[in-house]
Amino acid sequence: MELPRSPDSPAYARRLVRERLGRGPTDEAELLASELVTNALVHTDRGPIRMAIEVDGGVVRVEVRDADPRPPELADPAPEDEHGRGLALVEALSERWGVDRRPDGKVVWFELSR
């Protein structure tokens, strides 16, 4: 699914995850998808943002693709910082996550057990 470069896209991503999963780890998947879409909006300024949701047996995989080839970096925010915790949430709540470089950018993904 292609998402618009809009402040509404993280909420749209959460809704798509909820509709696709119906049951299972929807709260975690919604939160993490929202974080990845937010990162794509904040840290990239060109090209489309695409999201894929796959369910294979007991595994849910969500991928967010953007046109920036630079991989995301885990931040070390100070307690008073308002930003910088998204990837830490992805790392803490997902079973696996990673970044795949593509000729046209990258895909950041996470997996959860259903």
FITI-813730 format. One record per residue: residue number from 1; x, y, z of N, C-alpha, C in turn. Coordinates in nm, 4 decimals. Atoms other than C-alpha are relative to their C-alpha. Layout:
REM residues N
ATOM | NUM | X | Y | Z | X | Y | Z | X | Y | Z;
...
END
This chain:
REM residues 114
ATOM | 1 | 0.0824 | -0.1166 | 0.0000 | 0.0000 | 0.0000 | 0.0000 | 0.0880 | 0.1244 | 0.0000;
ATOM | 2 | -0.0738 | -0.1261 | -0.0004 | 0.1287 | 0.3446 | -0.0811 | -0.0696 | 0.0954 | 0.0961;
ATOM | 3 | 0.0522 | -0.0947 | -0.0979 | 0.0855 | 0.5986 | 0.1966 | 0.0355 | 0.1416 | -0.0435;
ATOM | 4 | -0.0323 | -0.1383 | 0.0359 | 0.0633 | 0.9722 | 0.1383 | 0.1043 | 0.0574 | 0.0952;
ATOM | 5 | -0.0951 | -0.0705 | -0.0865 | 0.3393 | 1.1957 | 0.2728 | -0.0814 | 0.1047 | 0.0763;
ATOM | 6 | 0.0937 | -0.0824 | -0.0744 | 0.1007 | 1.3360 | 0.5301 | 0.0121 | -0.0314 | 0.1491;
ATOM | 7 | 0.0009 | 0.0279 | -0.1438 | 0.0844 | 1.3748 | 0.9092 | -0.1057 | -0.1030 | 0.0404;
ATOM | 8 | 0.1039 | 0.0981 | -0.0286 | -0.2226 | 1.1488 | 0.8912 | 0.0423 | -0.1434 | -0.0305;
ATOM | 9 | -0.0413 | 0.1338 | 0.0424 | -0.0256 | 0.8536 | 0.7525 | 0.0267 | -0.0978 | 0.1147;
ATOM | 10 | -0.0150 | 0.0970 | -0.1091 | 0.0760 | 0.6990 | 1.0883 | -0.1344 | -0.0543 | 0.0501;
ATOM | 11 | 0.1333 | 0.0462 | -0.0416 | -0.2917 | 0.6841 | 1.1917 | -0.0598 | -0.0927 | -0.1055;
ATOM | 12 | 0.0478 | 0.0852 | 0.1091 | -0.3796 | 0.5393 | 0.8511 | 0.0694 | -0.1360 | 0.0056;
ATOM | 13 | -0.0742 | 0.1252 | -0.0112 | -0.1065 | 0.2764 | 0.8961 | -0.0562 | -0.0852 | 0.1137;
ATOM | 14 | 0.0588 | 0.0747 | -0.1123 | -0.2505 | 0.1779 | 1.2361 | -0.1331 | -0.0625 | -0.0401;
ATOM | 15 | 0.1305 | 0.0501 | 0.0433 | -0.5961 | 0.1412 | 1.0836 | 0.0160 | -0.1175 | -0.0965;
ATOM | 16 | -0.0235 | 0.1092 | 0.0940 | -0.4623 | -0.0756 | 0.8004 | 0.0457 | -0.1269 | 0.0713;
ATOM | 17 | -0.0467 | 0.1164 | -0.0772 | -0.2821 | -0.3046 | 1.0474 | -0.1181 | -0.0624 | 0.0739;
ATOM | 18 | 0.1151 | 0.0507 | -0.0750 | -0.5952 | -0.3370 | 1.2619 | -0.0959 | -0.0744 | -0.0921;
ATOM | 19 | 0.0912 | 0.0644 | 0.0943 | -0.8111 | -0.4190 | 0.9589 | 0.0575 | -0.1311 | -0.0540;
ATOM | 20 | -0.0633 | 0.1198 | 0.0577 | -0.5609 | -0.6709 | 0.8199 | 0.0110 | -0.1133 | 0.1008;
ATOM | 21 | -0.0227 | 0.1048 | -0.0991 | -0.4918 | -0.8553 | 1.1437 | -0.1285 | -0.0473 | 0.0660;
ATOM | 22 | 0.1250 | 0.0403 | -0.0627 | -0.8364 | -0.8509 | 1.2983 | 0.0176 | -0.0469 | 0.1432;
ATOM | 23 | -0.0303 | 0.0498 | -0.1344 | -0.6990 | -1.0413 | 1.5961 | 0.1504 | -0.0254 | 0.0055;
ATOM | 24 | -0.1432 | 0.0244 | -0.0123 | -0.3567 | -1.1197 | 1.7312 | 0.0684 | 0.1182 | 0.0644;
ATOM | 25 | -0.0774 | -0.1064 | -0.0673 | -0.0847 | -0.8740 | 1.8328 | -0.0259 | 0.1366 | -0.0617;
ATOM | 26 | 0.0317 | -0.1231 | 0.0724 | -0.2702 | -0.5765 | 1.6917 | 0.0527 | 0.1246 | 0.0692;
ATOM | 27 | -0.0477 | -0.1210 | -0.0692 | -0.1770 | -0.3248 | 1.9626 | 0.1475 | 0.0245 | -0.0293;
ATOM | 28 | -0.1427 | -0.0141 | 0.0249 | 0.1952 | -0.3902 | 1.9246 | 0.0271 | 0.0302 | -0.1470;
ATOM | 29 | -0.0222 | -0.0199 | 0.1433 | 0.1768 | -0.4126 | 1.5455 | -0.0421 | 0.1404 | -0.0431;
ATOM | 30 | 0.0449 | -0.1355 | 0.0326 | -0.0210 | -0.0876 | 1.5221 | 0.1025 | 0.1035 | 0.0460;
ATOM | 31 | -0.0974 | -0.0950 | -0.0542 | 0.2252 | 0.0970 | 1.7456 | 0.1287 | -0.0004 | -0.0815;
ATOM | 32 | -0.1275 | 0.0085 | 0.0701 | 0.5337 | -0.0305 | 1.5657 | -0.0121 | 0.0460 | -0.1448;
ATOM | 33 | 0.0211 | -0.0484 | 0.1371 | 0.3909 | 0.0301 | 1.2173 | -0.0064 | 0.1520 | -0.0012;
ATOM | 34 | 0.0105 | -0.1454 | -0.0105 | 0.3045 | 0.3836 | 1.3242 | 0.1374 | 0.0628 | 0.0193;
ATOM | 35 | -0.1343 | -0.0521 | -0.0226 | 0.6608 | 0.4373 | 1.4481 | 0.0831 | -0.0030 | -0.1285;
ATOM | 36 | -0.0788 | 0.0096 | 0.1233 | 0.8161 | 0.3144 | 1.1215 | -0.0478 | 0.0990 | -0.1050;
ATOM | 37 | 0.0533 | -0.0977 | 0.0963 | 0.5838 | 0.5283 | 0.9092 | 0.0386 | 0.1412 | 0.0425;
ATOM | 38 | -0.0415 | -0.1316 | -0.0494 | 0.6566 | 0.8295 | 1.1299 | 0.1466 | 0.0256 | -0.0322;
ATOM | 39 | -0.1417 | -0.0161 | 0.0332 | 1.0306 | 0.7715 | 1.0870 | 0.0191 | 0.0303 | -0.1474;
ATOM | 40 | -0.0121 | -0.0241 | 0.1441 | 0.9895 | 0.7555 | 0.7101 | -0.0424 | 0.1426 | -0.0352;
ATOM | 41 | 0.0454 | -0.1374 | 0.0260 | 0.7972 | 1.0836 | 0.7135 | 0.0997 | 0.1046 | 0.0509;
ATOM | 42 | -0.0863 | -0.0992 | -0.0637 | 1.0351 | 1.2661 | 0.9471 | 0.1405 | 0.0011 | -0.0598;
ATOM | 43 | -0.1414 | 0.0093 | 0.0374 | 1.3688 | 1.1398 | 0.8174 | 0.0249 | -0.0130 | -0.1502;
ATOM | 44 | -0.0173 | 0.0013 | 0.1452 | 1.3060 | 1.1212 | 0.4432 | -0.0838 | 0.1122 | -0.0587;
ATOM | 45 | 0.0745 | -0.1118 | 0.0569 | 1.1930 | 1.3987 | 0.2164 | -0.0349 | -0.0203 | -0.1466;
ATOM | 46 | 0.0297 | 0.0224 | 0.1420 | 1.1428 | 1.2325 | -0.1172 | -0.0578 | -0.1391 | -0.0191;
ATOM | 47 | 0.0523 | 0.1301 | 0.0394 | 0.9607 | 0.9509 | -0.2853 | -0.1160 | -0.0472 | 0.0849;
ATOM | 48 | 0.1166 | 0.0541 | -0.0708 | 0.6654 | 0.7448 | -0.1773 | 0.0412 | -0.0802 | 0.1234;
ATOM | 49 | -0.0137 | 0.0904 | -0.1143 | 0.6232 | 0.5537 | 0.1469 | -0.0976 | -0.1140 | -0.0249;
ATOM | 50 | 0.0853 | 0.1168 | 0.0227 | 0.4914 | 0.2029 | 0.1080 | 0.0044 | -0.0899 | 0.1225;
ATOM | 51 | 0.0072 | 0.0919 | -0.1127 | 0.3744 | -0.0420 | 0.3733 | -0.0590 | -0.1314 | -0.0485;
ATOM | 52 | 0.0518 | 0.1337 | 0.0296 | 0.3216 | -0.4163 | 0.3426 | -0.0234 | -0.0709 | 0.1325;
ATOM | 53 | 0.0341 | 0.0794 | -0.1179 | 0.1559 | -0.6419 | 0.5988 | -0.0153 | -0.1440 | -0.0464;
ATOM | 54 | 0.0054 | 0.1414 | 0.0378 | 0.2154 | -1.0158 | 0.5700 | -0.0285 | -0.0832 | 0.1234;
ATOM | 55 | 0.0254 | 0.0966 | -0.1054 | 0.0757 | -1.2953 | 0.7818 | 0.0327 | -0.1360 | -0.0583;
ATOM | 56 | -0.0432 | 0.1309 | 0.0479 | 0.2488 | -1.6283 | 0.7358 | -0.0002 | -0.0951 | 0.1187;
ATOM | 57 | 0.0123 | 0.0888 | -0.1146 | 0.1333 | -1.8939 | 0.9761 | -0.0159 | 0.0808 | 0.1270;
ATOM | 58 | 0.0081 | -0.0704 | -0.1271 | 0.2024 | -1.7579 | 1.3211 | 0.0816 | 0.1267 | 0.0065;
ATOM | 59 | -0.0870 | -0.1183 | 0.0002 | 0.4201 | -1.4637 | 1.2134 | -0.0657 | 0.1141 | -0.0775;
ATOM | 60 | 0.0441 | -0.1244 | 0.0651 | 0.3103 | -1.1090 | 1.1340 | 0.1254 | 0.0783 | -0.0341;
ATOM | 61 | -0.1136 | -0.0822 | 0.0438 | 0.5590 | -0.9062 | 0.9304 | -0.0549 | 0.1273 | -0.0617;
ATOM | 62 | 0.0375 | -0.1305 | 0.0547 | 0.5183 | -0.5357 | 0.8606 | 0.1269 | 0.0631 | -0.0545;
ATOM | 63 | -0.1129 | -0.0647 | 0.0660 | 0.7482 | -0.3591 | 0.6164 | -0.0394 | 0.1416 | -0.0393;
ATOM | 64 | 0.0194 | -0.1378 | 0.0452 | 0.7817 | 0.0134 | 0.5513 | 0.1181 | 0.0345 | -0.0893;
ATOM | 65 | -0.1023 | -0.0310 | 0.1010 | 0.9699 | 0.1157 | 0.2379 | -0.0012 | 0.1487 | -0.0292;
ATOM | 66 | -0.0108 | -0.1394 | 0.0421 | 1.1002 | 0.4599 | 0.1555 | 0.1168 | 0.0136 | -0.0967;
ATOM | 67 | -0.0974 | -0.0217 | 0.1067 | 1.3321 | 0.6143 | -0.1039 | 0.1372 | 0.0446 | 0.0497;
ATOM | 68 | -0.1285 | -0.0435 | -0.0537 | 1.6173 | 0.7116 | 0.1298 | 0.0858 | -0.1229 | 0.0312;
ATOM | 69 | -0.0817 | 0.1196 | -0.0228 | 1.9034 | 0.4578 | 0.1269 | 0.0665 | -0.0048 | 0.1378;
ATOM | 70 | -0.0662 | -0.0016 | -0.1311 | 2.0389 | 0.5666 | 0.4683 | -0.0787 | -0.0845 | 0.1008;
ATOM | 71 | 0.0719 | 0.0806 | -0.0995 | 1.9569 | 0.3109 | 0.7388 | -0.0357 | 0.0842 | 0.1218;
ATOM | 72 | 0.0339 | -0.0724 | -0.1221 | 1.7800 | 0.4309 | 1.0515 | 0.1014 | -0.0336 | 0.1091;
ATOM | 73 | -0.0939 | 0.0198 | -0.1096 | 1.9875 | 0.4666 | 1.3662 | -0.0740 | 0.0052 | 0.1328;
ATOM | 74 | 0.0540 | -0.0057 | -0.1354 | 1.8935 | 0.3842 | 1.7228 | 0.0547 | 0.1241 | 0.0683;
ATOM | 75 | -0.0399 | -0.1230 | -0.0687 | 1.9005 | 0.7094 | 1.9158 | 0.0199 | -0.0289 | 0.1488;
ATOM | 76 | -0.0176 | 0.0077 | -0.1443 | 2.0010 | 0.7646 | 2.2752 | -0.0519 | 0.1315 | 0.0584;
ATOM | 77 | 0.0552 | -0.1286 | -0.0424 | 1.7600 | 1.0402 | 2.3767 | 0.0141 | 0.0220 | 0.1512;
ATOM | 78 | 0.0020 | -0.0381 | -0.1410 | 1.7841 | 1.2252 | 2.7047 | -0.1440 | -0.0096 | 0.0504;
ATOM | 79 | 0.1361 | 0.0134 | -0.0535 | 1.4847 | 1.1874 | 2.9382 | -0.0939 | 0.1142 | -0.0403;
ATOM | 80 | 0.0864 | -0.1138 | 0.0350 | 1.3581 | 1.5347 | 2.8458 | -0.0264 | 0.0118 | -0.1504;
ATOM | 81 | 0.0208 | -0.0056 | 0.1448 | 1.3796 | 1.4727 | 2.4678 | -0.1384 | -0.0532 | -0.0368;
ATOM | 82 | 0.1337 | 0.0392 | 0.0436 | 1.0435 | 1.4478 | 2.2938 | 0.0030 | -0.1045 | -0.1107;
ATOM | 83 | -0.0092 | 0.0913 | 0.1140 | 1.1695 | 1.2312 | 2.0051 | 0.1186 | -0.0938 | 0.0186;
ATOM | 84 | -0.1167 | 0.0856 | 0.0017 | 1.4103 | 0.9509 | 1.9365 | -0.0172 | -0.1371 | 0.0622;
ATOM | 85 | 0.0222 | 0.1285 | -0.0651 | 1.2469 | 0.6459 | 2.0940 | -0.0679 | -0.1036 | -0.0897;
ATOM | 86 | 0.0754 | 0.0889 | 0.0884 | 1.0715 | 0.4898 | 1.7936 | 0.0689 | -0.1322 | -0.0269;
ATOM | 87 | -0.0704 | 0.1254 | 0.0292 | 1.3359 | 0.2362 | 1.6949 | 0.0269 | -0.0803 | 0.1267;
ATOM | 88 | -0.0161 | 0.0726 | -0.1260 | 1.3964 | 0.1507 | 2.0602 | -0.1267 | -0.0785 | 0.0324;
ATOM | 89 | 0.1260 | 0.0730 | -0.0171 | 1.0272 | 0.0574 | 2.0805 | -0.0077 | -0.1192 | -0.0939;
ATOM | 90 | 0.0010 | 0.1098 | 0.0964 | 1.0580 | -0.1507 | 1.7657 | 0.0907 | -0.1126 | 0.0489;
ATOM | 91 | -0.0937 | 0.1008 | -0.0495 | 1.3604 | -0.3286 | 1.9113 | -0.0537 | -0.0722 | 0.1235;
ATOM | 92 | 0.0476 | 0.0583 | -0.1255 | 1.1952 | -0.3860 | 2.2495 | -0.1246 | -0.0872 | -0.0184;
ATOM | 93 | 0.1290 | 0.0683 | 0.0098 | 0.8513 | -0.5014 | 2.1323 | -0.0083 | -0.1052 | -0.1098;
ATOM | 94 | 0.0072 | 0.0988 | 0.1085 | 0.9215 | -0.6965 | 1.8138 | 0.0878 | -0.1196 | 0.0341;
ATOM | 95 | -0.0856 | 0.1175 | -0.0182 | 1.0650 | -1.0440 | 1.8011 | 0.1254 | 0.0107 | -0.0848;
ATOM | 96 | -0.1134 | -0.0260 | 0.0895 | 1.2868 | -0.9477 | 1.5091 | -0.0317 | 0.1263 | -0.0760;
ATOM | 97 | 0.0171 | -0.1151 | 0.0885 | 1.3431 | -0.6356 | 1.3071 | 0.1302 | 0.0201 | -0.0747;
ATOM | 98 | -0.1205 | -0.0241 | 0.0759 | 1.5846 | -0.5152 | 1.0487 | -0.0216 | 0.0996 | -0.1113;
ATOM | 99 | 0.0006 | -0.0936 | 0.1117 | 1.6675 | -0.3045 | 0.7476 | 0.0576 | -0.0721 | -0.1203;
ATOM | 100 | -0.0491 | 0.0553 | 0.1260 | 1.7039 | -0.4267 | 0.3903 | 0.0205 | 0.1157 | -0.0966;
ATOM | 101 | -0.0269 | -0.1050 | 0.0996 | 1.8723 | -0.1930 | 0.1443 | -0.0516 | -0.0463 | -0.1352;
ATOM | 102 | 0.0517 | 0.0240 | 0.1352 | 1.7172 | -0.1690 | -0.2010 | 0.0644 | 0.1015 | -0.0930;
ATOM | 103 | -0.0564 | -0.0979 | 0.0943 | 1.8395 | 0.0014 | -0.5181 | -0.0713 | 0.1355 | 0.0055;
ATOM | 104 | 0.0785 | -0.1237 | -0.0028 | 1.5612 | 0.2572 | -0.4708 | -0.0269 | 0.0497 | 0.1417;
ATOM | 105 | 0.0207 | -0.0457 | -0.1381 | 1.5911 | 0.3059 | -0.0922 | 0.0247 | -0.1112 | 0.0999;
ATOM | 106 | -0.0137 | 0.1035 | -0.1025 | 1.5350 | 0.0746 | 0.2013 | -0.1376 | -0.0472 | 0.0448;
ATOM | 107 | 0.1183 | 0.0539 | -0.0658 | 1.2787 | -0.1411 | 0.3784 | 0.0367 | -0.0240 | 0.1450;
ATOM | 108 | -0.0151 | 0.0265 | -0.1429 | 1.2543 | -0.1330 | 0.7566 | -0.1173 | -0.0887 | 0.0380;
ATOM | 109 | 0.1034 | 0.0981 | -0.0269 | 1.0603 | -0.4294 | 0.8925 | 0.0087 | -0.0497 | 0.1445;
ATOM | 110 | 0.0014 | 0.0688 | -0.1284 | 0.9556 | -0.6065 | 1.2103 | -0.0917 | -0.1204 | -0.0101;
ATOM | 111 | 0.0820 | 0.1197 | -0.0067 | 0.8040 | -0.9412 | 1.2977 | -0.0493 | -0.0217 | 0.1429;
ATOM | 112 | 0.0613 | 0.0344 | -0.1274 | 0.5698 | -1.0461 | 1.5775 | -0.0649 | -0.1370 | -0.0148;
ATOM | 113 | 0.0770 | 0.1235 | 0.0015 | 0.4214 | -1.3822 | 1.6702 | -0.1468 | 0.0330 | 0.0136;
ATOM | 114 | 0.1439 | -0.0215 | -0.0023 | 0.0502 | -1.4033 | 1.6186 | -0.0611 | -0.0580 | 0.1233;
END
